[in-house]
Amino acid sequence: MKIAIVGCGTMGELYARNLSQIGGVNVTAVCSTRLEAAEQTADLCRAAPYTSYEKMMEETDPDVLCVTLPTYLHKGYVMDAARRGKHAICEKPIAPNLTDAAEMIRACQNAGVRLFVGHVLRFYPEYELVRQKAASGAIGLVEAAHLKRGGLHPGLARSWYNDPAKSGGVILDLLIHDIDYARFVLGEVETVFAYNKRWDAADHALITLQFASGAIAHVQGFWGYPGPFTAEIELIGSNGIAKYSNLEGKPGTDSAPDTGLKAAPKVVVEEGPSVISPFRVQFEHFLACIGHGGEPLVTARDAYKAVEIALAAKESALTGMPVRLTLAAAE
């Protein structure tokens, strides 16, 4: 299966490295408007570097296009992939708004191609183990959950993250991981309430989700967190708890080490402690779904719903009022 990647930043490199490790997959080309970035990413997977997207698509004719560009650019490339009859793997979030997300989903459906969105947290074995403990009934009925995620502000490395209209801020870009996972575990969300505060090089959010099941989840996110990258989940059931923290077993510190953050060269992405990257597992799953026609663990509708919940949180933070969601599917 031939793969092309458009976007050669941190995520493009991560895609290139992991896809190139999958048997039967040939990353044939990568594209960036910056030649140096294209060449650097191409070296990771022995692909041809391009600075012209049109030329790349015409000359390499891939089976799948991976879109690892900034969120506000996703729609155009996914729509073009559908027009060309190509499957698409798009990095999360699917789009900055629901109109774009619905149009992307509809275009791929009408073209008879698959659209996958990289909500990779579902493929982290540590998070899956926590989910399984809840699903098996080992901790009883889950009544509450706490999720936390925080790290460096990506705007230090890429300026577009600093524009909420382009990135969606910490809620849409970072916490959408935990929003999707919470919905994956606890079901549909009925009500959303949130606070969001930005200062200097920081963006902090607190979100409360009330589910149709009656469960409540508290989700906290922090760009510009002055400590180590943190990812935590705790499910509280009637008979016990299931939890995971990426910091367990590691020495804690009160402040981040001096890493030259004022000129941070790249956005930081943690792939977890597993020997096999969850990104690779995710890609293997998506490509298998293309090959066999199976239903993916995370659907395009799931990606749509995650954006819906994240945007409701942004609305609540702006108005100071809870937002009630409908349970209708994406068009």
C-alpha positions as CSV (number, residue, x, y, z in Angstrom):
1,M,0.0,0.0,0.0
2,K,1.4,3.4,-1.1
3,I,1.3,6.2,1.4
4,A,1.9,10.0,0.9
5,I,2.2,12.5,3.8
6,V,1.4,16.2,3.5
7,G,2.9,18.2,6.4
8,C,6.4,17.6,7.7
9,G,6.4,19.0,11.2
10,T,6.5,16.9,14.4
11,M,3.5,14.8,13.5
12,G,4.6,14.3,9.9
13,E,7.9,12.9,11.1
14,L,6.1,10.7,13.7
15,Y,3.8,9.4,10.9
16,A,6.7,8.8,8.6
17,R,8.8,6.9,11.2
18,N,5.9,4.6,12.3
19,L,4.4,3.9,9.0
20,S,7.7,2.9,7.5
21,Q,7.9,0.2,10.2
22,I,4.8,-1.6,8.9
23,G,5.1,-4.5,6.6
24,G,3.5,-4.1,3.2
25,V,3.5,-0.3,3.5
26,N,5.5,2.0,1.3
27,V,5.7,5.7,2.3
28,T,6.5,6.9,-1.2
29,A,6.4,10.6,-0.8
30,V,6.2,13.5,1.7
31,C,5.4,17.1,1.1
32,S,6.1,20.4,2.8
33,T,6.4,24.0,1.6
34,R,9.8,23.9,3.4
35,L,12.2,21.8,1.4
36,E,14.5,21.2,4.4
37,A,11.5,19.8,6.4
38,A,10.5,17.6,3.5
39,E,14.0,16.2,3.0
40,Q,14.4,15.6,6.8
41,T,11.0,13.7,6.9
42,A,11.8,11.8,3.7
43,D,15.0,10.5,5.2
44,L,13.1,8.8,8.0
45,C,11.1,6.6,5.6
46,R,13.2,6.6,2.3
47,A,10.5,8.6,0.5
48,A,10.7,11.2,-2.2
49,P,10.5,14.8,-0.8
50,Y,8.2,17.3,-2.5
51,T,7.4,21.0,-2.1
52,S,4.4,20.8,-4.5
53,Y,1.4,18.8,-3.3
54,E,-0.1,18.6,-6.7
55,K,3.1,17.3,-8.2
56,M,3.4,14.7,-5.4
57,M,-0.1,13.4,-5.9
58,E,0.2,13.3,-9.7
59,E,3.6,11.6,-9.8
60,T,3.3,9.1,-6.9
61,D,-0.5,8.2,-7.1
62,P,-0.7,7.0,-3.4
63,D,-3.5,4.8,-2.1
64,V,-3.7,6.8,1.2
65,L,-3.0,10.4,2.0
66,C,-1.9,11.3,5.6
67,V,-2.8,14.9,6.5
68,T,-0.5,16.1,9.3
69,L,-0.9,19.8,8.7
70,P,-2.3,22.5,11.2
71,T,-5.9,21.9,12.0
72,Y,-7.3,24.8,10.0
73,L,-5.8,23.3,6.8
74,H,-7.2,19.7,7.2
75,K,-10.4,20.2,5.2
76,G,-8.9,21.2,1.9
77,Y,-6.5,18.2,1.7
78,V,-9.0,15.6,2.9
79,M,-11.6,16.9,0.4
80,D,-9.0,16.7,-2.4
81,A,-8.0,13.2,-1.4
82,A,-11.7,12.2,-1.7
83,R,-12.0,13.9,-5.1
84,R,-9.0,11.8,-6.3
85,G,-10.4,8.6,-4.9
86,K,-7.8,8.3,-2.1
87,H,-8.3,7.2,1.5
88,A,-7.3,9.7,4.1
89,I,-5.7,9.5,7.6
90,C,-6.1,12.9,9.2
91,E,-4.5,14.0,12.4
92,K,-6.8,15.1,15.2
93,P,-8.9,17.2,15.6
94,I,-10.7,16.4,12.3
95,A,-11.5,20.1,11.8
96,P,-11.8,23.4,13.7
97,N,-15.6,23.4,13.3
98,L,-18.5,21.1,12.8
99,T,-19.4,22.3,9.4
100,D,-16.0,21.5,8.0
101,A,-16.0,18.1,9.8
102,A,-19.4,17.1,8.4
103,E,-18.4,18.2,4.9
104,M,-15.2,16.1,5.1
105,I,-17.1,13.0,6.3
106,R,-19.7,13.4,3.6
107,A,-17.2,13.9,0.8
108,C,-15.4,10.7,1.7
109,Q,-18.6,8.8,2.0
110,N,-19.8,10.0,-1.4
111,A,-16.4,9.2,-3.0
112,G,-16.4,5.7,-1.5
113,V,-13.2,6.2,0.4
114,R,-12.3,5.8,4.0
115,L,-11.6,8.7,6.4
116,F,-9.7,7.9,9.6
117,V,-8.8,10.4,12.4
118,G,-5.9,10.0,14.7
119,H,-7.4,9.8,18.1
120,V,-4.4,7.8,19.2
121,L,-5.2,7.6,23.0
122,R,-7.6,4.7,22.2
123,F,-4.5,2.8,21.1
124,Y,-2.3,3.4,24.2
125,P,-2.1,0.1,26.0
126,E,-2.1,1.8,29.5
127,Y,-5.4,3.6,28.7
128,E,-6.9,0.5,27.2
129,L,-6.1,-1.5,30.4
130,V,-7.9,1.1,32.4
131,R,-10.9,0.9,30.0
132,Q,-11.0,-2.8,30.2
133,K,-11.1,-2.8,34.0
134,A,-14.2,-0.6,33.8
135,A,-15.8,-2.6,31.0
136,S,-15.3,-5.9,32.8
137,G,-17.0,-4.6,35.9
138,A,-13.9,-5.1,38.0
139,I,-14.4,-1.7,39.6
140,G,-18.2,-1.8,39.6
141,L,-20.3,0.9,37.9
142,V,-18.2,3.9,37.0
143,E,-19.6,7.1,38.5
144,A,-16.8,9.6,38.1
145,A,-13.6,10.1,36.2
146,H,-10.6,12.5,36.4
147,L,-8.4,13.1,33.4
148,K,-5.4,15.4,33.3
149,R,-3.0,16.4,30.5
150,G,-0.4,19.1,30.4
151,G,3.0,20.0,29.0
152,L,5.0,22.6,27.2
153,H,3.1,25.2,25.1
154,P,3.4,24.2,21.5
155,G,3.2,27.9,20.5
156,L,6.8,28.2,21.6
157,A,7.7,25.9,18.6
158,R,4.9,26.7,16.1
159,S,3.3,30.2,16.1
160,W,0.0,29.0,14.7
161,Y,-0.9,27.3,18.0
162,N,-1.0,30.8,19.6
163,D,-4.0,31.7,17.4
164,P,-7.2,30.2,18.9
165,A,-8.9,30.6,15.5
166,K,-6.4,28.2,13.9
167,S,-5.5,25.8,16.7
168,G,-8.6,25.9,18.9
169,G,-6.4,26.4,21.9
170,V,-5.7,23.8,24.6
171,I,-9.3,22.6,24.6
172,L,-9.6,21.7,20.9
173,D,-6.0,20.7,20.3
174,L,-4.9,19.0,23.5
175,L,-7.9,18.0,25.6
176,I,-9.7,16.6,22.6
177,H,-7.6,13.5,23.4
178,D,-9.2,13.1,26.8
179,I,-12.6,14.2,25.6
180,D,-12.6,11.4,23.0
181,Y,-11.3,8.8,25.5
182,A,-13.9,9.8,28.1
183,R,-16.7,9.4,25.6
184,F,-15.2,6.1,24.4
185,V,-15.3,4.7,28.0
186,L,-18.4,6.4,29.5
187,G,-20.7,6.9,26.5
188,E,-22.5,10.0,25.1
189,V,-22.1,13.4,26.8
190,E,-25.2,15.4,27.7
191,T,-23.9,18.5,29.4
192,V,-20.6,20.4,29.3
193,F,-19.3,23.1,31.6
194,A,-15.9,24.7,31.4
195,Y,-13.4,27.3,32.5
196,N,-10.5,28.5,30.4
197,K,-7.8,31.0,31.3
198,R,-4.9,32.2,29.2
199,W,-1.9,34.2,30.4
200,D,1.6,34.8,29.1
201,A,2.6,31.5,27.5
202,A,-0.1,29.4,29.2
203,D,-3.5,28.1,28.3
204,H,-5.4,26.3,31.1
205,A,-8.8,24.6,31.0
206,L,-11.1,22.8,33.4
207,I,-14.0,20.9,31.9
208,T,-16.9,19.0,33.5
209,L,-18.7,16.4,31.4
210,Q,-22.0,14.9,32.4
211,F,-22.9,11.7,30.6
212,A,-26.2,10.2,29.7
213,S,-25.3,7.3,32.1
214,G,-25.2,9.8,35.0
215,A,-21.4,9.6,35.3
216,I,-19.4,12.8,35.6
217,A,-15.8,13.4,34.3
218,H,-13.5,16.2,35.2
219,V,-10.9,17.0,32.5
220,Q,-8.0,19.3,33.1
221,G,-5.6,20.6,30.5
222,F,-2.6,22.8,30.5
223,W,-0.4,24.3,27.8
224,G,2.6,25.9,29.4
225,Y,2.6,23.6,32.4
226,P,5.8,24.4,34.5
227,G,6.5,20.7,35.2
228,P,7.0,17.5,33.3
229,F,4.6,16.3,30.7
230,T,1.7,14.8,32.5
231,A,-1.0,12.4,31.4
232,E,-3.3,10.9,34.0
233,I,-6.6,9.0,34.1
234,E,-8.6,7.8,37.1
235,L,-12.0,6.0,36.8
236,I,-13.9,5.8,40.1
237,G,-16.3,2.9,40.3
238,S,-18.7,1.6,43.0
239,N,-16.2,-1.1,43.9
240,G,-12.8,0.4,43.3
241,I,-10.8,2.6,41.0
242,A,-8.7,2.1,37.8
243,K,-6.0,4.6,37.1
244,Y,-2.8,5.4,35.2
245,S,-0.2,8.2,35.3
246,N,2.7,8.5,33.0
247,L,4.7,9.8,36.0
248,E,4.3,6.8,38.2
249,G,7.7,5.4,39.2
250,K,9.5,8.5,38.0
251,P,11.0,11.1,40.3
252,G,8.8,14.2,40.5
253,T,10.0,17.8,40.2
254,D,8.4,21.1,41.1
255,S,9.6,22.8,38.0
256,A,10.6,21.9,34.5
257,P,14.3,21.6,33.7
258,D,16.0,24.3,31.6
259,T,15.5,23.0,28.1
260,G,15.7,26.3,26.2
261,L,12.0,26.6,25.8
262,K,12.1,30.1,24.5
263,A,13.4,28.7,21.3
264,A,11.8,25.2,21.4
265,P,12.5,23.7,18.0
266,K,9.6,21.2,17.9
267,V,6.3,20.4,19.4
268,V,6.7,17.7,22.0
269,V,4.6,14.5,21.5
270,E,4.9,11.6,24.0
271,E,4.5,8.2,22.4
272,G,4.3,6.4,25.8
273,P,6.5,3.7,27.4
274,S,5.4,0.8,25.2
275,V,8.0,-1.0,23.1
276,I,5.7,-0.6,20.0
277,S,4.4,2.9,19.5
278,P,0.6,3.3,19.9
279,F,0.8,5.4,16.7
280,R,2.1,2.4,14.8
281,V,-0.6,0.2,16.3
282,Q,-3.2,2.8,15.2
283,F,-1.8,2.9,11.7
284,E,-1.8,-0.8,11.4
285,H,-5.4,-0.9,12.5
286,F,-6.5,1.8,10.0
287,L,-4.7,0.2,7.1
288,A,-6.2,-3.2,8.0
289,C,-9.6,-1.6,7.9
290,I,-8.9,-0.4,4.4
291,G,-7.7,-3.8,3.4
292,H,-10.6,-5.8,4.9
293,G,-13.4,-3.2,5.1
294,G,-13.7,-3.4,8.8
295,E,-15.1,-0.8,11.2
296,P,-12.3,1.2,12.9
297,L,-11.9,1.5,16.7
298,V,-12.4,5.2,16.2
299,T,-14.8,6.4,13.5
300,A,-15.1,9.7,11.6
301,R,-18.3,10.2,13.6
302,D,-16.4,9.8,16.8
303,A,-14.0,12.5,15.6
304,Y,-17.0,14.7,14.9
305,K,-18.5,14.2,18.3
306,A,-15.1,14.9,20.0
307,V,-15.0,18.3,18.2
308,E,-18.7,18.9,19.1
309,I,-17.9,18.4,22.8
310,A,-14.7,20.5,22.7
311,L,-16.5,23.4,21.0
312,A,-19.3,23.1,23.6
313,A,-16.5,23.5,26.3
314,K,-15.2,26.5,24.6
315,E,-18.7,28.0,24.4
316,S,-19.3,27.3,28.1
317,A,-16.0,28.9,29.0
318,L,-16.9,32.0,27.1
319,T,-20.5,32.4,28.4
320,G,-20.1,30.9,31.9
321,M,-23.1,28.7,31.2
322,P,-23.4,24.9,30.8
323,V,-24.0,23.7,27.3
324,R,-26.5,20.8,26.6
325,L,-25.8,18.6,23.7
326,T,-28.1,16.6,21.4
327,L,-27.2,13.0,20.7
328,A,-27.8,13.2,17.0
329,A,-25.0,11.8,14.7
330,A,-23.0,13.8,12.3
331,E,-24.7,14.2,8.9
